[in-house]
Amino acid sequence: METKITEMLGIRYPIIQGGLQGLGTSSLVSAVSNAGGLGLITAGS
C-alpha cells in the first residue's frame, strides 16, 4: 500500500504504533517494525 506517509517514512503500511509508556517495549516495537509499520519507543521504557 502506497500513501504519502508510507513513502515519506519508508514503511510498508500506514500503521504507526505510539510510544505507550510502560507497554511500548522493545519486543513490541520490533514486532511492529518487522511487520512493516513504524514502531516507536518512549524514553522511559
N, C-alpha and C positions, 0 to 999 in steps of 0.2 A: 504494500500500500504506500503510495507516494503522496505526501502533502507538503506544504511549505515547512511545517515543523519537522517532519522526518528528514527532509533534505537539509535543513539548517543544522539539526543536531546530529545527523549521521546515524539515525536509528532506523530500524525496520518498521516498527509500528508506532503510532502516536499515543503511546502509553508512558506516562510519567509518574513514577512512584515517589511520593513525597517523603520527607525526612523521617516522620513517625518517631518522635523522641522515645527511646526505650524499645521500640518494636523494629525499627529500621536497622537490623543487624547486618553484618557483612554478608551472611549467607542469603538473606532476603534480597539485598542489593545485587549480589552476584547472580541470583536466580532471575531477577527481572532483567538485568543487563544481558544475560546469556539468552533469554527468550526474545530479545530484540527491542526491548523498551529501554527507558532511561531510568536507572536506579540511582537514588540519592541517599546519602548517609549524613546524619547530623553530627555536629562536633561533639555532642555529649554521649554518643553511642560507642 
